[in-house]
Amino acid sequence: MSTPHCTLTGSPFGTLPDGRPVHRWRLDSGRGVGADVLTLGGIVSGLRVPDRAGNADDVVLRLSGAAQYAAPNPYLGALVGRYGNRIAQGEFTLDGRTHHVPVTDRGHALHGGPDGFHRQLWTAAPAAANGTGLAALTLQLHSEDEEMGFPGGLDVVVTYTLDPAGTLAVDYRARTDRATVVNLTNHSYFNLAGAGSGDVLAHTLELAADTYLPVTPEAIPLGPQEPVAGTPFDFRSAHPIGDRIAAGHPQLTDAGGYDHCWVLHPPAHRGELRRAARLADPGSGRRMEVWTTEPGIQVYTGNTLDGSLAGPDGKPYERHGAVCLETQHFPDSPNRPEYPSTVLRPGEEYRSRTEFRFPHV
């Protein structure tokens, strides 16, 4: 049997309210897995994966057009930065100078501010395949010094790669001309039963983490990591997401579900990939593994989805209708010297890689 050959094609995807065009790039593995990426926000606007019977369906929540993505939504599928997750009170001090990022979430900065990377138009081009048969798309963005309050002009390159085995890899690289903080991630919402098919509470989740970060009611880390043993946060072996989500634990009650960062164990060694999570849907038979070089993973169970958003087929996205698995450094790290550093300085290169693997596709 010949090796499937991946393909990459681009097409228009509508315009923004100011008339700027948005394009969609389609990556196809040649064996059933396909991904769509937009120049707006680097958004993963589709991820098609076959079920056990070979029937493919989108397993990420998506919207119908550029105008819908430009309107307020909870970062569906987007690249988030310059700093993914939260910075307390929207301020941090670096090299003796305090910087202010607009606050958008209960008095704190979230995902880089209201005009973060998720709202930017990225420059897209096919990446060199070098005869490997991969489908690869490179997105580039320049973030100006003091944009959203962050110091330094930052040049960001993100490459999406789909291989014949159906693995979607996301490689992040960045350089700065002035000391800054960087924490990039992808904010896709996964439902392995198919987008809009109901909640994901029966999905089983396994996390390679012995500890997690408890948070305040505003989702800011309280401080030290705490053991997951004996708590509803213990996913060291696979459990249905919904088993303990309503257990009455104050951390879950305050958040309306899971919205926490787990500390991956063992830590990455010199940027090596290791498995962070396994997600499975018993009904469809679809499974996904998340591999990363990052030290943490934020798990968010779509607690604020309320049916006001719907996919192109009109199916509404209800509460707990998806789960986000955001590989990243820890929230509020710029204010927490005890956490792994997110500081990037001139002459250094930020590098990170995450892979979404679909075993036995």
Short mmCIF file of the C-alpha atoms (twelve columns), coordinates in Angstrom:
data_MODEL
# 
_entry.id   MODEL 
# 
loop_
_atom_site.group_PDB 
_atom_site.id 
_atom_site.type_symbol 
_atom_site.label_atom_id 
_atom_site.label_alt_id 
_atom_site.label_comp_id 
_atom_site.label_asym_id 
_atom_site.label_seq_id 
_atom_site.Cartn_x 
_atom_site.Cartn_y 
_atom_site.Cartn_z 
_atom_site.pdbx_PDB_model_num 
ATOM 1   C CA . MET A 1   0.000   0.000  0.000  1 
ATOM 2   C CA . SER A 2   1.368   3.421  -0.931 1 
ATOM 3   C CA . THR A 3   1.926   6.058  1.729  1 
ATOM 4   C CA . PRO A 4   -0.886  8.674  1.755  1 
ATOM 5   C CA . HIS A 5   0.252   12.057 0.510  1 
ATOM 6   C CA . CYS A 6   -0.874  15.088 2.484  1 
ATOM 7   C CA . THR A 7   -2.222  18.111 0.651  1 
ATOM 8   C CA . LEU A 8   -2.593  21.812 1.430  1 
ATOM 9   C CA . THR A 9   -4.989  24.185 -0.310 1 
ATOM 10  C CA . GLY A 10  -6.115  27.754 0.363  1 
ATOM 11  C CA . SER A 11  -9.401  29.523 -0.360 1 
ATOM 12  C CA . PRO A 12  -11.276 32.733 0.622  1 
ATOM 13  C CA . PHE A 13  -13.284 32.623 3.865  1 
ATOM 14  C CA . GLY A 14  -15.111 35.929 3.800  1 
ATOM 15  C CA . THR A 15  -14.160 39.367 5.060  1 
ATOM 16  C CA . LEU A 16  -13.889 41.192 8.355  1 
ATOM 17  C CA . PRO A 17  -16.195 44.145 9.116  1 
ATOM 18  C CA . ASP A 18  -13.441 46.516 7.897  1 
ATOM 19  C CA . GLY A 19  -13.259 44.705 4.556  1 
ATOM 20  C CA . ARG A 20  -10.006 42.802 5.070  1 
ATOM 21  C CA . PRO A 21  -10.134 39.312 3.561  1 
ATOM 22  C CA . VAL A 22  -9.755  36.124 5.593  1 
ATOM 23  C CA . HIS A 23  -8.440  32.944 4.025  1 
ATOM 24  C CA . ARG A 24  -8.864  29.324 5.027  1 
ATOM 25  C CA . TRP A 25  -6.126  26.772 4.495  1 
ATOM 26  C CA . ARG A 26  -7.103  23.113 4.375  1 
ATOM 27  C CA . LEU A 27  -4.639  20.410 5.394  1 
ATOM 28  C CA . ASP A 28  -5.500  16.834 4.403  1 
ATOM 29  C CA . SER A 29  -3.628  13.771 5.665  1 
ATOM 30  C CA . GLY A 30  -4.806  11.568 2.804  1 
ATOM 31  C CA . ARG A 31  -6.318  9.025  5.195  1 
ATOM 32  C CA . GLY A 32  -9.344  10.697 6.738  1 
ATOM 33  C CA . VAL A 33  -7.944  13.339 9.073  1 
ATOM 34  C CA . GLY A 34  -8.148  16.934 7.873  1 
ATOM 35  C CA . ALA A 35  -7.676  20.343 9.474  1 
ATOM 36  C CA . ASP A 36  -8.748  23.863 8.515  1 
ATOM 37  C CA . VAL A 37  -6.742  26.907 9.654  1 
ATOM 38  C CA . LEU A 38  -7.740  30.551 9.214  1 
ATOM 39  C CA . THR A 39  -5.468  33.534 8.703  1 
ATOM 40  C CA . LEU A 40  -7.657  35.270 11.301 1 
ATOM 41  C CA . GLY A 41  -6.215  34.399 14.686 1 
ATOM 42  C CA . GLY A 42  -4.542  31.242 13.380 1 
ATOM 43  C CA . ILE A 43  -7.886  29.649 14.206 1 
ATOM 44  C CA . VAL A 44  -8.362  25.900 13.803 1 
ATOM 45  C CA . SER A 45  -11.807 26.152 12.195 1 
ATOM 46  C CA . GLY A 46  -12.187 22.454 11.508 1 
ATOM 47  C CA . LEU A 47  -10.618 19.141 12.478 1 
ATOM 48  C CA . ARG A 48  -12.141 16.093 10.813 1 
ATOM 49  C CA . VAL A 49  -11.429 12.676 12.342 1 
ATOM 50  C CA . PRO A 50  -12.987 9.290  11.449 1 
ATOM 51  C CA . ASP A 51  -14.888 7.299  14.062 1 
ATOM 52  C CA . ARG A 52  -14.559 3.539  14.553 1 
ATOM 53  C CA . ALA A 53  -16.745 2.966  11.475 1 
ATOM 54  C CA . GLY A 54  -14.630 5.281  9.333  1 
ATOM 55  C CA . ASN A 55  -17.120 8.168  9.307  1 
ATOM 56  C CA . ALA A 56  -15.383 11.542 9.646  1 
ATOM 57  C CA . ASP A 57  -16.819 14.437 11.633 1 
ATOM 58  C CA . ASP A 58  -15.518 17.730 12.982 1 
ATOM 59  C CA . VAL A 59  -14.244 17.269 16.528 1 
ATOM 60  C CA . VAL A 60  -13.646 20.976 17.286 1 
ATOM 61  C CA . LEU A 61  -16.292 23.632 17.813 1 
ATOM 62  C CA . ARG A 62  -16.390 25.938 14.803 1 
ATOM 63  C CA . LEU A 63  -18.339 28.866 13.402 1 
ATOM 64  C CA . SER A 64  -19.741 29.459 9.934  1 
ATOM 65  C CA . GLY A 65  -17.745 32.435 8.628  1 
ATOM 66  C CA . ALA A 66  -15.258 35.239 9.156  1 
ATOM 67  C CA . ALA A 67  -17.886 37.623 10.517 1 
ATOM 68  C CA . GLN A 68  -18.900 35.106 13.184 1 
ATOM 69  C CA . TYR A 69  -15.278 34.601 14.255 1 
ATOM 70  C CA . ALA A 70  -14.718 38.373 14.354 1 
ATOM 71  C CA . ALA A 71  -17.653 38.800 16.733 1 
ATOM 72  C CA . PRO A 72  -17.157 38.112 20.450 1 
ATOM 73  C CA . ASN A 73  -16.663 34.409 21.157 1 
ATOM 74  C CA . PRO A 74  -14.687 32.391 23.718 1 
ATOM 75  C CA . TYR A 75  -11.483 32.068 21.641 1 
ATOM 76  C CA . LEU A 76  -12.840 29.178 19.575 1 
ATOM 77  C CA . GLY A 77  -9.857  27.427 17.981 1 
ATOM 78  C CA . ALA A 78  -7.605  30.499 18.209 1 
ATOM 79  C CA . LEU A 79  -3.925  31.044 18.779 1 
ATOM 80  C CA . VAL A 80  -3.742  33.090 21.959 1 
ATOM 81  C CA . GLY A 81  -0.934  35.426 22.966 1 
ATOM 82  C CA . ARG A 82  1.181   37.302 23.662 1 
ATOM 83  C CA . TYR A 83  0.333   35.692 27.000 1 
ATOM 84  C CA . GLY A 84  -2.139  32.804 27.124 1 
ATOM 85  C CA . ASN A 85  -4.194  32.457 30.307 1 
ATOM 86  C CA . ARG A 86  -4.298  35.116 33.035 1 
ATOM 87  C CA . ILE A 87  -2.093  37.841 34.457 1 
ATOM 88  C CA . ALA A 88  -3.368  39.073 37.831 1 
ATOM 89  C CA . GLN A 89  -4.735  42.630 37.798 1 
ATOM 90  C CA . GLY A 90  -3.327  42.943 34.280 1 
ATOM 91  C CA . GLU A 91  0.113   43.992 35.467 1 
ATOM 92  C CA . PHE A 92  3.591   42.572 35.903 1 
ATOM 93  C CA . THR A 93  7.061   43.931 36.618 1 
ATOM 94  C CA . LEU A 94  10.012  43.056 34.404 1 
ATOM 95  C CA . ASP A 95  13.534  44.407 34.930 1 
ATOM 96  C CA . GLY A 96  12.209  47.002 37.353 1 
ATOM 97  C CA . ARG A 97  9.476   48.379 35.105 1 
ATOM 98  C CA . THR A 98  5.767   47.691 35.594 1 
ATOM 99  C CA . HIS A 99  3.678   46.921 32.520 1 
ATOM 100 C CA . HIS A 100 -0.104  47.037 32.210 1 
ATOM 101 C CA . VAL A 101 -2.241  44.750 30.036 1 
ATOM 102 C CA . PRO A 102 -5.957  45.553 29.562 1 
ATOM 103 C CA . VAL A 103 -8.157  43.582 31.956 1 
ATOM 104 C CA . THR A 104 -10.954 41.594 30.344 1 
ATOM 105 C CA . ASP A 105 -11.857 38.865 32.826 1 
ATOM 106 C CA . ARG A 106 -13.055 39.731 36.329 1 
ATOM 107 C CA . GLY A 107 -10.398 42.385 36.791 1 
ATOM 108 C CA . HIS A 108 -7.546  40.399 35.242 1 
ATOM 109 C CA . ALA A 109 -5.833  40.157 31.858 1 
ATOM 110 C CA . LEU A 110 -6.801  37.100 29.827 1 
ATOM 111 C CA . HIS A 111 -5.188  35.655 26.677 1 
ATOM 112 C CA . GLY A 112 -3.174  38.724 25.746 1 
ATOM 113 C CA . GLY A 113 -5.879  41.379 26.017 1 
ATOM 114 C CA . PRO A 114 -8.936  42.219 23.910 1 
ATOM 115 C CA . ASP A 115 -6.881  42.646 20.711 1 
ATOM 116 C CA . GLY A 116 -4.476  39.806 21.315 1 
ATOM 117 C CA . PHE A 117 -3.167  37.406 18.714 1 
ATOM 118 C CA . HIS A 118 -6.592  35.751 18.392 1 
ATOM 119 C CA . ARG A 119 -7.927  38.877 16.649 1 
ATOM 120 C CA . GLN A 120 -4.968  39.514 14.367 1 
ATOM 121 C CA . LEU A 121 -4.634  38.669 10.673 1 
ATOM 122 C CA . TRP A 122 -1.613  36.427 10.252 1 
ATOM 123 C CA . THR A 123 0.443   36.109 7.074  1 
ATOM 124 C CA . ALA A 124 0.157   32.551 5.773  1 
ATOM 125 C CA . ALA A 125 2.246   30.526 3.348  1 
ATOM 126 C CA . PRO A 126 2.860   26.825 2.674  1 
ATOM 127 C CA . ALA A 127 5.874   25.565 4.589  1 
ATOM 128 C CA . ALA A 128 8.593   23.599 2.841  1 
ATOM 129 C CA . ALA A 129 7.693   19.910 2.950  1 
ATOM 130 C CA . ASN A 130 11.227  18.814 2.011  1 
ATOM 131 C CA . GLY A 131 9.931   15.700 0.308  1 
ATOM 132 C CA . THR A 132 8.335   14.334 3.464  1 
ATOM 133 C CA . GLY A 133 4.768   14.279 2.120  1 
ATOM 134 C CA . LEU A 134 3.580   16.464 5.005  1 
ATOM 135 C CA . ALA A 135 1.029   19.248 4.725  1 
ATOM 136 C CA . ALA A 136 2.467   22.274 6.511  1 
ATOM 137 C CA . LEU A 137 1.287   25.855 6.882  1 
ATOM 138 C CA . THR A 138 3.375   28.676 8.365  1 
ATOM 139 C CA . LEU A 139 1.738   31.719 9.942  1 
ATOM 140 C CA . GLN A 140 3.707   34.864 10.783 1 
ATOM 141 C CA . LEU A 141 2.840   37.876 12.902 1 
ATOM 142 C CA . HIS A 142 4.728   40.952 14.110 1 
ATOM 143 C CA . SER A 143 3.537   42.347 17.426 1 
ATOM 144 C CA . GLU A 144 4.627   45.938 17.996 1 
ATOM 145 C CA . ASP A 145 6.444   47.149 21.098 1 
ATOM 146 C CA . GLU A 146 3.852   48.003 23.792 1 
ATOM 147 C CA . GLU A 147 1.012   46.341 21.874 1 
ATOM 148 C CA . MET A 148 -1.597  45.453 24.506 1 
ATOM 149 C CA . GLY A 149 0.939   46.783 27.035 1 
ATOM 150 C CA . PHE A 150 3.611   44.132 26.386 1 
ATOM 151 C CA . PRO A 151 7.188   45.344 25.972 1 
ATOM 152 C CA . GLY A 152 9.268   44.517 22.924 1 
ATOM 153 C CA . GLY A 153 8.638   44.044 19.250 1 
ATOM 154 C CA . LEU A 154 7.876   40.326 18.898 1 
ATOM 155 C CA . ASP A 155 8.142   38.271 15.725 1 
ATOM 156 C CA . VAL A 156 6.072   35.098 15.937 1 
ATOM 157 C CA . VAL A 157 6.069   32.093 13.612 1 
ATOM 158 C CA . VAL A 158 3.549   29.273 14.093 1 
ATOM 159 C CA . THR A 159 3.570   26.202 11.853 1 
ATOM 160 C CA . TYR A 160 0.695   23.743 11.614 1 
ATOM 161 C CA . THR A 161 1.756   20.358 10.216 1 
ATOM 162 C CA . LEU A 162 -0.425  17.358 9.376  1 
ATOM 163 C CA . ASP A 163 1.327   14.064 8.711  1 
ATOM 164 C CA . PRO A 164 0.065   10.902 6.961  1 
ATOM 165 C CA . ALA A 165 -0.640  9.284  10.347 1 
ATOM 166 C CA . GLY A 166 -3.158  12.048 11.120 1 
ATOM 167 C CA . THR A 167 -1.127  13.909 13.748 1 
ATOM 168 C CA . LEU A 168 -1.686  17.661 13.838 1 
ATOM 169 C CA . ALA A 169 1.429   19.382 15.198 1 
ATOM 170 C CA . VAL A 170 1.686   23.036 16.241 1 
ATOM 171 C CA . ASP A 171 5.171   24.548 16.421 1 
ATOM 172 C CA . TYR A 172 5.624   27.974 18.020 1 
ATOM 173 C CA . ARG A 173 8.691   30.191 17.633 1 
ATOM 174 C CA . ALA A 174 9.251   33.804 18.664 1 
ATOM 175 C CA . ARG A 175 12.019  36.393 18.954 1 
ATOM 176 C CA . THR A 176 12.000  39.801 20.614 1 
ATOM 177 C CA . ASP A 177 14.043  42.998 20.459 1 
ATOM 178 C CA . ARG A 178 13.397  43.774 24.137 1 
ATOM 179 C CA . ALA A 179 12.773  41.672 27.228 1 
ATOM 180 C CA . THR A 180 9.150   40.519 27.339 1 
ATOM 181 C CA . VAL A 181 6.931   37.643 28.458 1 
ATOM 182 C CA . VAL A 182 5.546   35.025 26.078 1 
ATOM 183 C CA . ASN A 183 3.100   32.168 26.602 1 
ATOM 184 C CA . LEU A 184 1.457   30.859 23.424 1 
ATOM 185 C CA . THR A 185 -1.164  28.149 23.063 1 
ATOM 186 C CA . ASN A 186 -4.078  26.988 20.934 1 
ATOM 187 C CA . HIS A 187 -7.607  27.292 22.320 1 
ATOM 188 C CA . SER A 188 -9.484  24.591 20.410 1 
ATOM 189 C CA . TYR A 189 -12.639 23.154 21.974 1 
ATOM 190 C CA . PHE A 190 -12.763 19.374 21.498 1 
ATOM 191 C CA . ASN A 191 -15.802 17.116 21.323 1 
ATOM 192 C CA . LEU A 192 -14.749 13.738 19.957 1 
ATOM 193 C CA . ALA A 193 -18.379 12.732 19.417 1 
ATOM 194 C CA . GLY A 194 -18.677 15.615 16.938 1 
ATOM 195 C CA . ALA A 195 -19.152 19.343 17.378 1 
ATOM 196 C CA . GLY A 196 -22.618 20.184 18.667 1 
ATOM 197 C CA . SER A 197 -23.436 16.588 19.567 1 
ATOM 198 C CA . GLY A 198 -24.032 17.289 23.268 1 
ATOM 199 C CA . ASP A 199 -21.820 17.473 26.325 1 
ATOM 200 C CA . VAL A 200 -18.455 15.781 26.828 1 
ATOM 201 C CA . LEU A 201 -19.114 14.552 30.363 1 
ATOM 202 C CA . ALA A 202 -18.894 10.910 29.228 1 
ATOM 203 C CA . HIS A 203 -15.522 11.486 27.546 1 
ATOM 204 C CA . THR A 204 -12.726 9.886  29.535 1 
ATOM 205 C CA . LEU A 205 -9.693  11.995 30.368 1 
ATOM 206 C CA . GLU A 206 -6.244  10.996 31.585 1 
ATOM 207 C CA . LEU A 207 -3.603  13.552 32.594 1 
ATOM 208 C CA . ALA A 208 0.095   13.004 33.283 1 
ATOM 209 C CA . ALA A 209 -0.011  15.159 36.393 1 
ATOM 210 C CA . ASP A 210 0.364   14.542 40.120 1 
ATOM 211 C CA . THR A 211 -0.401  18.146 41.078 1 
ATOM 212 C CA . TYR A 212 -2.516  21.095 39.939 1 
ATOM 213 C CA . LEU A 213 -2.821  24.809 40.702 1 
ATOM 214 C CA . PRO A 214 -5.806  25.773 42.885 1 
ATOM 215 C CA . VAL A 215 -7.181  29.192 42.010 1 
ATOM 216 C CA . THR A 216 -9.176  32.067 43.436 1 
ATOM 217 C CA . PRO A 217 -12.814 32.539 42.334 1 
ATOM 218 C CA . GLU A 218 -11.356 34.811 39.601 1 
ATOM 219 C CA . ALA A 219 -9.125  31.927 38.341 1 
ATOM 220 C CA . ILE A 220 -5.805  33.363 39.574 1 
ATOM 221 C CA . PRO A 221 -3.465  30.745 41.117 1 
ATOM 222 C CA . LEU A 222 -3.458  30.796 44.900 1 
ATOM 223 C CA . GLY A 223 0.213   29.857 44.981 1 
ATOM 224 C CA . PRO A 224 1.853   26.453 45.377 1 
ATOM 225 C CA . GLN A 225 0.719   23.400 43.460 1 
ATOM 226 C CA . GLU A 226 -1.280  20.814 45.396 1 
ATOM 227 C CA . PRO A 227 -1.512  17.025 45.027 1 
ATOM 228 C CA . VAL A 228 -4.425  15.675 42.991 1 
ATOM 229 C CA . ALA A 229 -4.632  12.510 45.106 1 
ATOM 230 C CA . GLY A 230 -7.958  12.198 46.900 1 
ATOM 231 C CA . THR A 231 -9.531  15.082 44.963 1 
ATOM 232 C CA . PRO A 232 -11.774 15.421 41.880 1 
ATOM 233 C CA . PHE A 233 -8.631  16.636 40.074 1 
ATOM 234 C CA . ASP A 234 -7.059  13.176 40.001 1 
ATOM 235 C CA . PHE A 235 -6.968  12.083 36.361 1 
ATOM 236 C CA . ARG A 236 -3.798  10.014 36.664 1 
ATOM 237 C CA . SER A 237 -5.938  7.147  35.392 1 
ATOM 238 C CA . ALA A 238 -8.706  7.664  32.869 1 
ATOM 239 C CA . HIS A 239 -12.034 8.856  34.311 1 
ATOM 240 C CA . PRO A 240 -15.164 10.284 32.715 1 
ATOM 241 C CA . ILE A 241 -14.972 14.073 32.883 1 
ATOM 242 C CA . GLY A 242 -18.428 14.220 34.437 1 
ATOM 243 C CA . ASP A 243 -17.768 11.696 37.216 1 
ATOM 244 C CA . ARG A 244 -16.758 14.290 39.788 1 
ATOM 245 C CA . ILE A 245 -17.453 17.622 38.107 1 
ATOM 246 C CA . ALA A 246 -20.459 18.166 40.406 1 
ATOM 247 C CA . ALA A 247 -18.755 16.789 43.511 1 
ATOM 248 C CA . GLY A 248 -19.221 20.014 45.463 1 
ATOM 249 C CA . HIS A 249 -15.502 20.730 45.679 1 
ATOM 250 C CA . PRO A 250 -15.181 24.521 46.121 1 
ATOM 251 C CA . GLN A 251 -12.682 24.767 43.267 1 
ATOM 252 C CA . LEU A 252 -15.266 23.231 40.915 1 
ATOM 253 C CA . THR A 253 -18.200 25.141 42.344 1 
ATOM 254 C CA . ASP A 254 -16.478 28.497 41.856 1 
ATOM 255 C CA . ALA A 255 -15.498 27.717 38.251 1 
ATOM 256 C CA . GLY A 256 -18.675 25.891 37.268 1 
ATOM 257 C CA . GLY A 257 -16.512 22.930 36.265 1 
ATOM 258 C CA . TYR A 258 -12.851 22.430 35.467 1 
ATOM 259 C CA . ASP A 259 -10.814 25.501 34.496 1 
ATOM 260 C CA . HIS A 260 -7.443  24.728 36.030 1 
ATOM 261 C CA . CYS A 261 -3.809  24.179 35.163 1 
ATOM 262 C CA . TRP A 262 -2.283  20.773 35.840 1 
ATOM 263 C CA . VAL A 263 1.481   20.511 36.400 1 
ATOM 264 C CA . LEU A 264 2.807   17.861 34.046 1 
ATOM 265 C CA . HIS A 265 5.000   15.104 35.444 1 
ATOM 266 C CA . PRO A 266 7.711   14.380 34.721 1 
ATOM 267 C CA . PRO A 267 8.742   17.854 33.530 1 
ATOM 268 C CA . ALA A 268 9.935   18.218 29.947 1 
ATOM 269 C CA . HIS A 269 13.676  17.712 29.585 1 
ATOM 270 C CA . ARG A 270 15.323  20.149 27.183 1 
ATOM 271 C CA . GLY A 271 12.220  20.609 25.121 1 
ATOM 272 C CA . GLU A 272 11.487  16.927 24.584 1 
ATOM 273 C CA . LEU A 273 7.914   15.878 23.815 1 
ATOM 274 C CA . ARG A 274 5.994   13.779 26.306 1 
ATOM 275 C CA . ARG A 275 2.370   12.798 26.609 1 
ATOM 276 C CA . ALA A 276 0.257   15.239 28.610 1 
ATOM 277 C CA . ALA A 277 -3.271  13.939 28.092 1 
ATOM 278 C CA . ARG A 278 -5.462  11.222 26.641 1 
ATOM 279 C CA . LEU A 279 -9.072  11.963 25.691 1 
ATOM 280 C CA . ALA A 280 -11.542 9.347  24.474 1 
ATOM 281 C CA . ASP A 281 -15.201 9.188  23.470 1 
ATOM 282 C CA . PRO A 282 -16.662 5.726  24.142 1 
ATOM 283 C CA . GLY A 283 -19.564 6.270  21.771 1 
ATOM 284 C CA . SER A 284 -17.658 7.081  18.577 1 
ATOM 285 C CA . GLY A 285 -14.460 5.267  19.466 1 
ATOM 286 C CA . ARG A 286 -12.387 8.354  18.701 1 
ATOM 287 C CA . ARG A 287 -9.308  8.900  20.826 1 
ATOM 288 C CA . MET A 288 -6.832  11.748 21.030 1 
ATOM 289 C CA . GLU A 289 -3.458  12.092 22.704 1 
ATOM 290 C CA . VAL A 290 -1.857  15.461 23.472 1 
ATOM 291 C CA . TRP A 291 1.950   15.570 23.478 1 
ATOM 292 C CA . THR A 292 3.848   18.723 24.384 1 
ATOM 293 C CA . THR A 293 7.103   20.357 25.446 1 
ATOM 294 C CA . GLU A 294 5.207   22.667 27.824 1 
ATOM 295 C CA . PRO A 295 5.202   22.316 31.642 1 
ATOM 296 C CA . GLY A 296 1.440   22.591 32.120 1 
ATOM 297 C CA . ILE A 297 -1.960  21.953 30.602 1 
ATOM 298 C CA . GLN A 298 -5.060  24.045 31.245 1 
ATOM 299 C CA . VAL A 299 -8.231  21.969 31.154 1 
ATOM 300 C CA . TYR A 300 -11.422 23.939 30.548 1 
ATOM 301 C CA . THR A 301 -14.756 22.149 30.279 1 
ATOM 302 C CA . GLY A 302 -16.739 24.801 28.417 1 
ATOM 303 C CA . ASN A 303 -18.379 26.015 31.622 1 
ATOM 304 C CA . THR A 304 -19.718 29.253 30.113 1 
ATOM 305 C CA . LEU A 305 -21.037 27.842 26.839 1 
ATOM 306 C CA . ASP A 306 -24.760 28.583 26.915 1 
ATOM 307 C CA . GLY A 307 -26.215 27.737 23.518 1 
ATOM 308 C CA . SER A 308 -25.859 31.260 22.146 1 
ATOM 309 C CA . LEU A 309 -23.210 30.075 19.681 1 
ATOM 310 C CA . ALA A 310 -23.844 27.430 17.056 1 
ATOM 311 C CA . GLY A 311 -21.945 25.685 14.312 1 
ATOM 312 C CA . PRO A 312 -22.527 25.955 10.561 1 
ATOM 313 C CA . ASP A 313 -25.146 23.208 10.850 1 
ATOM 314 C CA . GLY A 314 -27.127 25.224 13.409 1 
ATOM 315 C CA . LYS A 315 -26.394 22.908 16.339 1 
ATOM 316 C CA . PRO A 316 -25.964 25.035 19.499 1 
ATOM 317 C CA . TYR A 317 -22.938 24.736 21.741 1 
ATOM 318 C CA . GLU A 318 -24.291 24.053 25.210 1 
ATOM 319 C CA . ARG A 319 -22.602 24.027 28.607 1 
ATOM 320 C CA . HIS A 320 -19.836 21.424 28.849 1 
ATOM 321 C CA . GLY A 321 -20.230 20.872 25.108 1 
ATOM 322 C CA . ALA A 322 -16.460 20.622 24.656 1 
ATOM 323 C CA . VAL A 323 -13.182 20.483 26.545 1 
ATOM 324 C CA . CYS A 324 -10.084 22.615 25.934 1 
ATOM 325 C CA . LEU A 325 -6.645  21.092 26.506 1 
ATOM 326 C CA . GLU A 326 -4.355  24.126 26.401 1 
ATOM 327 C CA . THR A 327 -0.663  23.266 26.660 1 
ATOM 328 C CA . GLN A 328 1.210   26.203 28.173 1 
ATOM 329 C CA . HIS A 329 3.278   27.704 30.953 1 
ATOM 330 C CA . PHE A 330 1.407   28.468 34.157 1 
ATOM 331 C CA . PRO A 331 -1.087  31.312 34.577 1 
ATOM 332 C CA . ASP A 332 0.273   34.499 36.175 1 
ATOM 333 C CA . SER A 333 3.877   33.287 35.803 1 
ATOM 334 C CA . PRO A 334 5.182   36.860 35.237 1 
ATOM 335 C CA . ASN A 335 4.201   37.563 38.862 1 
ATOM 336 C CA . ARG A 336 5.326   34.197 40.261 1 
ATOM 337 C CA . PRO A 337 9.111   33.785 40.368 1 
ATOM 338 C CA . GLU A 338 8.647   30.245 41.714 1 
ATOM 339 C CA . TYR A 339 6.963   29.167 38.452 1 
ATOM 340 C CA . PRO A 340 8.867   28.265 35.260 1 
ATOM 341 C CA . SER A 341 9.871   31.550 33.638 1 
ATOM 342 C CA . THR A 342 8.042   32.985 30.634 1 
ATOM 343 C CA . VAL A 343 10.601  35.764 30.070 1 
ATOM 344 C CA . LEU A 344 12.097  36.043 26.581 1 
ATOM 345 C CA . ARG A 345 15.118  38.254 25.970 1 
ATOM 346 C CA . PRO A 346 16.843  39.548 22.825 1 
ATOM 347 C CA . GLY A 347 19.078  36.885 21.310 1 
ATOM 348 C CA . GLU A 348 16.915  34.068 22.687 1 
ATOM 349 C CA . GLU A 349 14.269  32.094 20.821 1 
ATOM 350 C CA . TYR A 350 10.951  30.983 22.261 1 
ATOM 351 C CA . ARG A 351 10.202  27.454 21.059 1 
ATOM 352 C CA . SER A 352 7.319   25.162 21.875 1 
ATOM 353 C CA . ARG A 353 5.624   22.189 20.218 1 
ATOM 354 C CA . THR A 354 2.325   20.436 20.801 1 
ATOM 355 C CA . GLU A 355 0.963   17.439 18.911 1 
ATOM 356 C CA . PHE A 356 -2.637  16.225 18.709 1 
ATOM 357 C CA . ARG A 357 -2.444  12.533 17.843 1 
ATOM 358 C CA . PHE A 358 -5.344  10.281 16.864 1 
ATOM 359 C CA . PRO A 359 -4.336  6.657  17.501 1 
ATOM 360 C CA . HIS A 360 -5.628  3.948  15.162 1 
ATOM 361 C CA . VAL A 361 -7.257  6.388  12.772 1 
# 
